[in-house]
Amino acid sequence: MTALGLQSLAAVFIVLALVAALAWLARRGAFAKLRRAGAVAVETAVPLGERRSLVIVAVEGRRLLLGLTPTQISMVAELGPTFDAQVSSSEAGLATGTK
């Protein structure tokens, strides 16, 4: 095999190794920071029957409970902060001596 053939073979192996490394990083979610955070995030979706569901979405700091059917979307209620946010705020209040 000539020197040019060995260089080409080495280049192919390097490119394949880079593709494998990028695929591994993508699988681990390492590129999640690069994705732009969407304005709407679906927190939970619960199916209620044939093509009907309840969905909790977060939009601009608000949490909404939506009812979805094949023909319409209805806001059922506006929800408070998540349980985790309530716990962390109460713990912060206890740490500062306020409630």
Phi and psi restraints in degrees (range 20) as a CNS / XPLOR table:
assign (resid 1 and name C) (resid 2 and name N)
       (resid 2 and name CA) (resid 2 and name C) 1.0 -81.7 20.0 2
assign (resid 2 and name N) (resid 2 and name CA)
       (resid 2 and name C) (resid 3 and name N) 1.0 169.6 20.0 2
assign (resid 2 and name C) (resid 3 and name N)
       (resid 3 and name CA) (resid 3 and name C) 1.0 -63.3 20.0 2
assign (resid 3 and name N) (resid 3 and name CA)
       (resid 3 and name C) (resid 4 and name N) 1.0 -37.3 20.0 2
assign (resid 3 and name C) (resid 4 and name N)
       (resid 4 and name CA) (resid 4 and name C) 1.0 -66.4 20.0 2
assign (resid 4 and name N) (resid 4 and name CA)
       (resid 4 and name C) (resid 5 and name N) 1.0 -38.0 20.0 2
assign (resid 4 and name C) (resid 5 and name N)
       (resid 5 and name CA) (resid 5 and name C) 1.0 -65.4 20.0 2
assign (resid 5 and name N) (resid 5 and name CA)
       (resid 5 and name C) (resid 6 and name N) 1.0 -40.2 20.0 2
assign (resid 5 and name C) (resid 6 and name N)
       (resid 6 and name CA) (resid 6 and name C) 1.0 -67.2 20.0 2
assign (resid 6 and name N) (resid 6 and name CA)
       (resid 6 and name C) (resid 7 and name N) 1.0 -38.6 20.0 2
assign (resid 6 and name C) (resid 7 and name N)
       (resid 7 and name CA) (resid 7 and name C) 1.0 -65.4 20.0 2
assign (resid 7 and name N) (resid 7 and name CA)
       (resid 7 and name C) (resid 8 and name N) 1.0 -41.4 20.0 2
assign (resid 7 and name C) (resid 8 and name N)
       (resid 8 and name CA) (resid 8 and name C) 1.0 -64.1 20.0 2
assign (resid 8 and name N) (resid 8 and name CA)
       (resid 8 and name C) (resid 9 and name N) 1.0 -42.8 20.0 2
assign (resid 8 and name C) (resid 9 and name N)
       (resid 9 and name CA) (resid 9 and name C) 1.0 -63.7 20.0 2
assign (resid 9 and name N) (resid 9 and name CA)
       (resid 9 and name C) (resid 10 and name N) 1.0 -41.9 20.0 2
assign (resid 9 and name C) (resid 10 and name N)
       (resid 10 and name CA) (resid 10 and name C) 1.0 -63.8 20.0 2
assign (resid 10 and name N) (resid 10 and name CA)
       (resid 10 and name C) (resid 11 and name N) 1.0 -40.0 20.0 2
assign (resid 10 and name C) (resid 11 and name N)
       (resid 11 and name CA) (resid 11 and name C) 1.0 -64.2 20.0 2
assign (resid 11 and name N) (resid 11 and name CA)
       (resid 11 and name C) (resid 12 and name N) 1.0 -40.9 20.0 2
assign (resid 11 and name C) (resid 12 and name N)
       (resid 12 and name CA) (resid 12 and name C) 1.0 -63.0 20.0 2
assign (resid 12 and name N) (resid 12 and name CA)
       (resid 12 and name C) (resid 13 and name N) 1.0 -44.3 20.0 2
assign (resid 12 and name C) (resid 13 and name N)
       (resid 13 and name CA) (resid 13 and name C) 1.0 -63.6 20.0 2
assign (resid 13 and name N) (resid 13 and name CA)
       (resid 13 and name C) (resid 14 and name N) 1.0 -38.6 20.0 2
assign (resid 13 and name C) (resid 14 and name N)
       (resid 14 and name CA) (resid 14 and name C) 1.0 -65.4 20.0 2
assign (resid 14 and name N) (resid 14 and name CA)
       (resid 14 and name C) (resid 15 and name N) 1.0 -43.3 20.0 2
assign (resid 14 and name C) (resid 15 and name N)
       (resid 15 and name CA) (resid 15 and name C) 1.0 -64.2 20.0 2
assign (resid 15 and name N) (resid 15 and name CA)
       (resid 15 and name C) (resid 16 and name N) 1.0 -43.3 20.0 2
assign (resid 15 and name C) (resid 16 and name N)
       (resid 16 and name CA) (resid 16 and name C) 1.0 -63.8 20.0 2
assign (resid 16 and name N) (resid 16 and name CA)
       (resid 16 and name C) (resid 17 and name N) 1.0 -37.9 20.0 2
assign (resid 16 and name C) (resid 17 and name N)
       (resid 17 and name CA) (resid 17 and name C) 1.0 -65.9 20.0 2
assign (resid 17 and name N) (resid 17 and name CA)
       (resid 17 and name C) (resid 18 and name N) 1.0 -39.9 20.0 2
assign (resid 17 and name C) (resid 18 and name N)
       (resid 18 and name CA) (resid 18 and name C) 1.0 -64.8 20.0 2
assign (resid 18 and name N) (resid 18 and name CA)
       (resid 18 and name C) (resid 19 and name N) 1.0 -41.9 20.0 2
assign (resid 18 and name C) (resid 19 and name N)
       (resid 19 and name CA) (resid 19 and name C) 1.0 -62.8 20.0 2
assign (resid 19 and name N) (resid 19 and name CA)
       (resid 19 and name C) (resid 20 and name N) 1.0 -43.0 20.0 2
assign (resid 19 and name C) (resid 20 and name N)
       (resid 20 and name CA) (resid 20 and name C) 1.0 -63.7 20.0 2
assign (resid 20 and name N) (resid 20 and name CA)
       (resid 20 and name C) (resid 21 and name N) 1.0 -40.7 20.0 2
assign (resid 20 and name C) (resid 21 and name N)
       (resid 21 and name CA) (resid 21 and name C) 1.0 -65.4 20.0 2
assign (resid 21 and name N) (resid 21 and name CA)
       (resid 21 and name C) (resid 22 and name N) 1.0 -42.3 20.0 2
assign (resid 21 and name C) (resid 22 and name N)
       (resid 22 and name CA) (resid 22 and name C) 1.0 -65.7 20.0 2
assign (resid 22 and name N) (resid 22 and name CA)
       (resid 22 and name C) (resid 23 and name N) 1.0 -38.5 20.0 2
assign (resid 22 and name C) (resid 23 and name N)
       (resid 23 and name CA) (resid 23 and name C) 1.0 -64.6 20.0 2
assign (resid 23 and name N) (resid 23 and name CA)
       (resid 23 and name C) (resid 24 and name N) 1.0 -40.1 20.0 2
assign (resid 23 and name C) (resid 24 and name N)
       (resid 24 and name CA) (resid 24 and name C) 1.0 -64.7 20.0 2
assign (resid 24 and name N) (resid 24 and name CA)
       (resid 24 and name C) (resid 25 and name N) 1.0 -43.5 20.0 2
assign (resid 24 and name C) (resid 25 and name N)
       (resid 25 and name CA) (resid 25 and name C) 1.0 -63.9 20.0 2
assign (resid 25 and name N) (resid 25 and name CA)
       (resid 25 and name C) (resid 26 and name N) 1.0 -40.5 20.0 2
assign (resid 25 and name C) (resid 26 and name N)
       (resid 26 and name CA) (resid 26 and name C) 1.0 -64.1 20.0 2
assign (resid 26 and name N) (resid 26 and name CA)
       (resid 26 and name C) (resid 27 and name N) 1.0 -37.6 20.0 2
assign (resid 26 and name C) (resid 27 and name N)
       (resid 27 and name CA) (resid 27 and name C) 1.0 -66.5 20.0 2
assign (resid 27 and name N) (resid 27 and name CA)
       (resid 27 and name C) (resid 28 and name N) 1.0 -34.6 20.0 2
assign (resid 27 and name C) (resid 28 and name N)
       (resid 28 and name CA) (resid 28 and name C) 1.0 -78.1 20.0 2
assign (resid 28 and name N) (resid 28 and name CA)
       (resid 28 and name C) (resid 29 and name N) 1.0 -8.9 20.0 2
assign (resid 28 and name C) (resid 29 and name N)
       (resid 29 and name CA) (resid 29 and name C) 1.0 82.2 20.0 2
assign (resid 29 and name N) (resid 29 and name CA)
       (resid 29 and name C) (resid 30 and name N) 1.0 21.2 20.0 2
assign (resid 29 and name C) (resid 30 and name N)
       (resid 30 and name CA) (resid 30 and name C) 1.0 -68.0 20.0 2
assign (resid 30 and name N) (resid 30 and name CA)
       (resid 30 and name C) (resid 31 and name N) 1.0 -19.7 20.0 2
assign (resid 30 and name C) (resid 31 and name N)
       (resid 31 and name CA) (resid 31 and name C) 1.0 -93.6 20.0 2
assign (resid 31 and name N) (resid 31 and name CA)
       (resid 31 and name C) (resid 32 and name N) 1.0 8.6 20.0 2
assign (resid 31 and name C) (resid 32 and name N)
       (resid 32 and name CA) (resid 32 and name C) 1.0 -61.4 20.0 2
assign (resid 32 and name N) (resid 32 and name CA)
       (resid 32 and name C) (resid 33 and name N) 1.0 -32.3 20.0 2
assign (resid 32 and name C) (resid 33 and name N)
       (resid 33 and name CA) (resid 33 and name C) 1.0 -68.4 20.0 2
assign (resid 33 and name N) (resid 33 and name CA)
       (resid 33 and name C) (resid 34 and name N) 1.0 -27.4 20.0 2
assign (resid 33 and name C) (resid 34 and name N)
       (resid 34 and name CA) (resid 34 and name C) 1.0 -76.9 20.0 2
assign (resid 34 and name N) (resid 34 and name CA)
       (resid 34 and name C) (resid 35 and name N) 1.0 -25.7 20.0 2
assign (resid 34 and name C) (resid 35 and name N)
       (resid 35 and name CA) (resid 35 and name C) 1.0 -70.2 20.0 2
assign (resid 35 and name N) (resid 35 and name CA)
       (resid 35 and name C) (resid 36 and name N) 1.0 140.8 20.0 2
assign (resid 35 and name C) (resid 36 and name N)
       (resid 36 and name CA) (resid 36 and name C) 1.0 -76.0 20.0 2
assign (resid 36 and name N) (resid 36 and name CA)
       (resid 36 and name C) (resid 37 and name N) 1.0 132.0 20.0 2
assign (resid 36 and name C) (resid 37 and name N)
       (resid 37 and name CA) (resid 37 and name C) 1.0 -67.6 20.0 2
assign (resid 37 and name N) (resid 37 and name CA)
       (resid 37 and name C) (resid 38 and name N) 1.0 127.6 20.0 2
assign (resid 37 and name C) (resid 38 and name N)
       (resid 38 and name CA) (resid 38 and name C) 1.0 -76.2 20.0 2
assign (resid 38 and name N) (resid 38 and name CA)
       (resid 38 and name C) (resid 39 and name N) 1.0 157.8 20.0 2
assign (resid 38 and name C) (resid 39 and name N)
       (resid 39 and name CA) (resid 39 and name C) 1.0 -74.9 20.0 2
assign (resid 39 and name N) (resid 39 and name CA)
       (resid 39 and name C) (resid 40 and name N) 1.0 -23.4 20.0 2
assign (resid 39 and name C) (resid 40 and name N)
       (resid 40 and name CA) (resid 40 and name C) 1.0 -122.4 20.0 2
assign (resid 40 and name N) (resid 40 and name CA)
       (resid 40 and name C) (resid 41 and name N) 1.0 128.2 20.0 2
assign (resid 40 and name C) (resid 41 and name N)
       (resid 41 and name CA) (resid 41 and name C) 1.0 -125.4 20.0 2
assign (resid 41 and name N) (resid 41 and name CA)
       (resid 41 and name C) (resid 42 and name N) 1.0 128.6 20.0 2
assign (resid 41 and name C) (resid 42 and name N)
       (resid 42 and name CA) (resid 42 and name C) 1.0 -85.8 20.0 2
assign (resid 42 and name N) (resid 42 and name CA)
       (resid 42 and name C) (resid 43 and name N) 1.0 116.9 20.0 2
assign (resid 42 and name C) (resid 43 and name N)
       (resid 43 and name CA) (resid 43 and name C) 1.0 -85.4 20.0 2
assign (resid 43 and name N) (resid 43 and name CA)
       (resid 43 and name C) (resid 44 and name N) 1.0 -45.5 20.0 2
assign (resid 43 and name C) (resid 44 and name N)
       (resid 44 and name CA) (resid 44 and name C) 1.0 -149.2 20.0 2
assign (resid 44 and name N) (resid 44 and name CA)
       (resid 44 and name C) (resid 45 and name N) 1.0 143.6 20.0 2
assign (resid 44 and name C) (resid 45 and name N)
       (resid 45 and name CA) (resid 45 and name C) 1.0 -133.1 20.0 2
assign (resid 45 and name N) (resid 45 and name CA)
       (resid 45 and name C) (resid 46 and name N) 1.0 126.6 20.0 2
assign (resid 45 and name C) (resid 46 and name N)
       (resid 46 and name CA) (resid 46 and name C) 1.0 -121.1 20.0 2
assign (resid 46 and name N) (resid 46 and name CA)
       (resid 46 and name C) (resid 47 and name N) 1.0 115.6 20.0 2
assign (resid 46 and name C) (resid 47 and name N)
       (resid 47 and name CA) (resid 47 and name C) 1.0 -71.8 20.0 2
assign (resid 47 and name N) (resid 47 and name CA)
       (resid 47 and name C) (resid 48 and name N) 1.0 138.5 20.0 2
assign (resid 47 and name C) (resid 48 and name N)
       (resid 48 and name CA) (resid 48 and name C) 1.0 -108.7 20.0 2
assign (resid 48 and name N) (resid 48 and name CA)
       (resid 48 and name C) (resid 49 and name N) 1.0 -11.8 20.0 2
assign (resid 48 and name C) (resid 49 and name N)
       (resid 49 and name CA) (resid 49 and name C) 1.0 162.9 20.0 2
assign (resid 49 and name N) (resid 49 and name CA)
       (resid 49 and name C) (resid 50 and name N) 1.0 -157.6 20.0 2
assign (resid 49 and name C) (resid 50 and name N)
       (resid 50 and name CA) (resid 50 and name C) 1.0 -66.9 20.0 2
assign (resid 50 and name N) (resid 50 and name CA)
       (resid 50 and name C) (resid 51 and name N) 1.0 108.6 20.0 2
assign (resid 50 and name C) (resid 51 and name N)
       (resid 51 and name CA) (resid 51 and name C) 1.0 59.9 20.0 2
assign (resid 51 and name N) (resid 51 and name CA)
       (resid 51 and name C) (resid 52 and name N) 1.0 31.5 20.0 2
assign (resid 51 and name C) (resid 52 and name N)
       (resid 52 and name CA) (resid 52 and name C) 1.0 -132.9 20.0 2
assign (resid 52 and name N) (resid 52 and name CA)
       (resid 52 and name C) (resid 53 and name N) 1.0 141.8 20.0 2
assign (resid 52 and name C) (resid 53 and name N)
       (resid 53 and name CA) (resid 53 and name C) 1.0 -159.4 20.0 2
assign (resid 53 and name N) (resid 53 and name CA)
       (resid 53 and name C) (resid 54 and name N) 1.0 161.9 20.0 2
assign (resid 53 and name C) (resid 54 and name N)
       (resid 54 and name CA) (resid 54 and name C) 1.0 -108.9 20.0 2
assign (resid 54 and name N) (resid 54 and name CA)
       (resid 54 and name C) (resid 55 and name N) 1.0 136.8 20.0 2
assign (resid 54 and name C) (resid 55 and name N)
       (resid 55 and name CA) (resid 55 and name C) 1.0 -133.4 20.0 2
assign (resid 55 and name N) (resid 55 and name CA)
       (resid 55 and name C) (resid 56 and name N) 1.0 134.4 20.0 2
assign (resid 55 and name C) (resid 56 and name N)
       (resid 56 and name CA) (resid 56 and name C) 1.0 -102.0 20.0 2
assign (resid 56 and name N) (resid 56 and name CA)
       (resid 56 and name C) (resid 57 and name N) 1.0 122.8 20.0 2
assign (resid 56 and name C) (resid 57 and name N)
       (resid 57 and name CA) (resid 57 and name C) 1.0 -122.2 20.0 2
assign (resid 57 and name N) (resid 57 and name CA)
       (resid 57 and name C) (resid 58 and name N) 1.0 150.0 20.0 2
assign (resid 57 and name C) (resid 58 and name N)
       (resid 58 and name CA) (resid 58 and name C) 1.0 -108.9 20.0 2
assign (resid 58 and name N) (resid 58 and name CA)
       (resid 58 and name C) (resid 59 and name N) 1.0 123.7 20.0 2
assign (resid 58 and name C) (resid 59 and name N)
       (resid 59 and name CA) (resid 59 and name C) 1.0 -133.2 20.0 2
assign (resid 59 and name N) (resid 59 and name CA)
       (resid 59 and name C) (resid 60 and name N) 1.0 114.5 20.0 2
assign (resid 59 and name C) (resid 60 and name N)
       (resid 60 and name CA) (resid 60 and name C) 1.0 49.5 20.0 2
assign (resid 60 and name N) (resid 60 and name CA)
       (resid 60 and name C) (resid 61 and name N) 1.0 46.0 20.0 2
assign (resid 60 and name C) (resid 61 and name N)
       (resid 61 and name CA) (resid 61 and name C) 1.0 85.0 20.0 2
assign (resid 61 and name N) (resid 61 and name CA)
       (resid 61 and name C) (resid 62 and name N) 1.0 -5.1 20.0 2
assign (resid 61 and name C) (resid 62 and name N)
       (resid 62 and name CA) (resid 62 and name C) 1.0 -103.8 20.0 2
assign (resid 62 and name N) (resid 62 and name CA)
       (resid 62 and name C) (resid 63 and name N) 1.0 146.7 20.0 2
assign (resid 62 and name C) (resid 63 and name N)
       (resid 63 and name CA) (resid 63 and name C) 1.0 -112.1 20.0 2
assign (resid 63 and name N) (resid 63 and name CA)
       (resid 63 and name C) (resid 64 and name N) 1.0 126.5 20.0 2
assign (resid 63 and name C) (resid 64 and name N)
       (resid 64 and name CA) (resid 64 and name C) 1.0 -122.5 20.0 2
assign (resid 64 and name N) (resid 64 and name CA)
       (resid 64 and name C) (resid 65 and name N) 1.0 139.0 20.0 2
assign (resid 64 and name C) (resid 65 and name N)
       (resid 65 and name CA) (resid 65 and name C) 1.0 -98.3 20.0 2
assign (resid 65 and name N) (resid 65 and name CA)
       (resid 65 and name C) (resid 66 and name N) 1.0 116.5 20.0 2
assign (resid 65 and name C) (resid 66 and name N)
       (resid 66 and name CA) (resid 66 and name C) 1.0 -112.6 20.0 2
assign (resid 66 and name N) (resid 66 and name CA)
       (resid 66 and name C) (resid 67 and name N) 1.0 141.6 20.0 2
assign (resid 66 and name C) (resid 67 and name N)
       (resid 67 and name CA) (resid 67 and name C) 1.0 -101.7 20.0 2
assign (resid 67 and name N) (resid 67 and name CA)
       (resid 67 and name C) (resid 68 and name N) 1.0 126.2 20.0 2
assign (resid 67 and name C) (resid 68 and name N)
       (resid 68 and name CA) (resid 68 and name C) 1.0 -113.5 20.0 2
assign (resid 68 and name N) (resid 68 and name CA)
       (resid 68 and name C) (resid 69 and name N) 1.0 131.2 20.0 2
assign (resid 68 and name C) (resid 69 and name N)
       (resid 69 and name CA) (resid 69 and name C) 1.0 -128.5 20.0 2
assign (resid 69 and name N) (resid 69 and name CA)
       (resid 69 and name C) (resid 70 and name N) 1.0 173.6 20.0 2
assign (resid 69 and name C) (resid 70 and name N)
       (resid 70 and name CA) (resid 70 and name C) 1.0 -62.3 20.0 2
assign (resid 70 and name N) (resid 70 and name CA)
       (resid 70 and name C) (resid 71 and name N) 1.0 -24.2 20.0 2
assign (resid 70 and name C) (resid 71 and name N)
       (resid 71 and name CA) (resid 71 and name C) 1.0 -111.5 20.0 2
assign (resid 71 and name N) (resid 71 and name CA)
       (resid 71 and name C) (resid 72 and name N) 1.0 -12.2 20.0 2
assign (resid 71 and name C) (resid 72 and name N)
       (resid 72 and name CA) (resid 72 and name C) 1.0 -156.5 20.0 2
assign (resid 72 and name N) (resid 72 and name CA)
       (resid 72 and name C) (resid 73 and name N) 1.0 164.3 20.0 2
assign (resid 72 and name C) (resid 73 and name N)
       (resid 73 and name CA) (resid 73 and name C) 1.0 -123.3 20.0 2
assign (resid 73 and name N) (resid 73 and name CA)
       (resid 73 and name C) (resid 74 and name N) 1.0 126.6 20.0 2
assign (resid 73 and name C) (resid 74 and name N)
       (resid 74 and name CA) (resid 74 and name C) 1.0 -123.9 20.0 2
assign (resid 74 and name N) (resid 74 and name CA)
       (resid 74 and name C) (resid 75 and name N) 1.0 138.9 20.0 2
assign (resid 74 and name C) (resid 75 and name N)
       (resid 75 and name CA) (resid 75 and name C) 1.0 -82.6 20.0 2
assign (resid 75 and name N) (resid 75 and name CA)
       (resid 75 and name C) (resid 76 and name N) 1.0 119.2 20.0 2
assign (resid 75 and name C) (resid 76 and name N)
       (resid 76 and name CA) (resid 76 and name C) 1.0 -84.5 20.0 2
assign (resid 76 and name N) (resid 76 and name CA)
       (resid 76 and name C) (resid 77 and name N) 1.0 -46.5 20.0 2
assign (resid 76 and name C) (resid 77 and name N)
       (resid 77 and name CA) (resid 77 and name C) 1.0 -161.2 20.0 2
assign (resid 77 and name N) (resid 77 and name CA)
       (resid 77 and name C) (resid 78 and name N) 1.0 157.6 20.0 2
assign (resid 77 and name C) (resid 78 and name N)
       (resid 78 and name CA) (resid 78 and name C) 1.0 -99.4 20.0 2
assign (resid 78 and name N) (resid 78 and name CA)
       (resid 78 and name C) (resid 79 and name N) 1.0 124.8 20.0 2
assign (resid 78 and name C) (resid 79 and name N)
       (resid 79 and name CA) (resid 79 and name C) 1.0 -94.4 20.0 2
assign (resid 79 and name N) (resid 79 and name CA)
       (resid 79 and name C) (resid 80 and name N) 1.0 158.3 20.0 2
assign (resid 79 and name C) (resid 80 and name N)
       (resid 80 and name CA) (resid 80 and name C) 1.0 -78.6 20.0 2
assign (resid 80 and name N) (resid 80 and name CA)
       (resid 80 and name C) (resid 81 and name N) 1.0 -173.2 20.0 2
assign (resid 80 and name C) (resid 81 and name N)
       (resid 81 and name CA) (resid 81 and name C) 1.0 -64.8 20.0 2
assign (resid 81 and name N) (resid 81 and name CA)
       (resid 81 and name C) (resid 82 and name N) 1.0 161.2 20.0 2
assign (resid 81 and name C) (resid 82 and name N)
       (resid 82 and name CA) (resid 82 and name C) 1.0 -65.6 20.0 2
assign (resid 82 and name N) (resid 82 and name CA)
       (resid 82 and name C) (resid 83 and name N) 1.0 163.1 20.0 2
assign (resid 82 and name C) (resid 83 and name N)
       (resid 83 and name CA) (resid 83 and name C) 1.0 -59.2 20.0 2
assign (resid 83 and name N) (resid 83 and name CA)
       (resid 83 and name C) (resid 84 and name N) 1.0 -39.8 20.0 2
assign (resid 83 and name C) (resid 84 and name N)
       (resid 84 and name CA) (resid 84 and name C) 1.0 -61.3 20.0 2
assign (resid 84 and name N) (resid 84 and name CA)
       (resid 84 and name C) (resid 85 and name N) 1.0 -41.6 20.0 2
assign (resid 84 and name C) (resid 85 and name N)
       (resid 85 and name CA) (resid 85 and name C) 1.0 -67.5 20.0 2
assign (resid 85 and name N) (resid 85 and name CA)
       (resid 85 and name C) (resid 86 and name N) 1.0 -36.2 20.0 2
assign (resid 85 and name C) (resid 86 and name N)
       (resid 86 and name CA) (resid 86 and name C) 1.0 -66.4 20.0 2
assign (resid 86 and name N) (resid 86 and name CA)
       (resid 86 and name C) (resid 87 and name N) 1.0 -42.6 20.0 2
assign (resid 86 and name C) (resid 87 and name N)
       (resid 87 and name CA) (resid 87 and name C) 1.0 -64.8 20.0 2
assign (resid 87 and name N) (resid 87 and name CA)
       (resid 87 and name C) (resid 88 and name N) 1.0 -45.0 20.0 2
assign (resid 87 and name C) (resid 88 and name N)
       (resid 88 and name CA) (resid 88 and name C) 1.0 -66.9 20.0 2
assign (resid 88 and name N) (resid 88 and name CA)
       (resid 88 and name C) (resid 89 and name N) 1.0 -35.8 20.0 2
assign (resid 88 and name C) (resid 89 and name N)
       (resid 89 and name CA) (resid 89 and name C) 1.0 -71.2 20.0 2
assign (resid 89 and name N) (resid 89 and name CA)
       (resid 89 and name C) (resid 90 and name N) 1.0 -35.8 20.0 2
assign (resid 89 and name C) (resid 90 and name N)
       (resid 90 and name CA) (resid 90 and name C) 1.0 -70.5 20.0 2
assign (resid 90 and name N) (resid 90 and name CA)
       (resid 90 and name C) (resid 91 and name N) 1.0 -34.9 20.0 2
assign (resid 90 and name C) (resid 91 and name N)
       (resid 91 and name CA) (resid 91 and name C) 1.0 -66.9 20.0 2
assign (resid 91 and name N) (resid 91 and name CA)
       (resid 91 and name C) (resid 92 and name N) 1.0 -37.4 20.0 2
assign (resid 91 and name C) (resid 92 and name N)
       (resid 92 and name CA) (resid 92 and name C) 1.0 -65.4 20.0 2
assign (resid 92 and name N) (resid 92 and name CA)
       (resid 92 and name C) (resid 93 and name N) 1.0 -38.3 20.0 2
assign (resid 92 and name C) (resid 93 and name N)
       (resid 93 and name CA) (resid 93 and name C) 1.0 -64.6 20.0 2
assign (resid 93 and name N) (resid 93 and name CA)
       (resid 93 and name C) (resid 94 and name N) 1.0 -39.4 20.0 2
assign (resid 93 and name C) (resid 94 and name N)
       (resid 94 and name CA) (resid 94 and name C) 1.0 -67.9 20.0 2
assign (resid 94 and name N) (resid 94 and name CA)
       (resid 94 and name C) (resid 95 and name N) 1.0 -35.0 20.0 2
assign (resid 94 and name C) (resid 95 and name N)
       (resid 95 and name CA) (resid 95 and name C) 1.0 -68.8 20.0 2
assign (resid 95 and name N) (resid 95 and name CA)
       (resid 95 and name C) (resid 96 and name N) 1.0 -33.5 20.0 2
assign (resid 95 and name C) (resid 96 and name N)
       (resid 96 and name CA) (resid 96 and name C) 1.0 -90.1 20.0 2
assign (resid 96 and name N) (resid 96 and name CA)
       (resid 96 and name C) (resid 97 and name N) 1.0 -8.0 20.0 2
assign (resid 96 and name C) (resid 97 and name N)
       (resid 97 and name CA) (resid 97 and name C) 1.0 89.5 20.0 2
assign (resid 97 and name N) (resid 97 and name CA)
       (resid 97 and name C) (resid 98 and name N) 1.0 6.4 20.0 2
assign (resid 97 and name C) (resid 98 and name N)
       (resid 98 and name CA) (resid 98 and name C) 1.0 -106.9 20.0 2
assign (resid 98 and name N) (resid 98 and name CA)
       (resid 98 and name C) (resid 99 and name N) 1.0 167.0 20.0 2
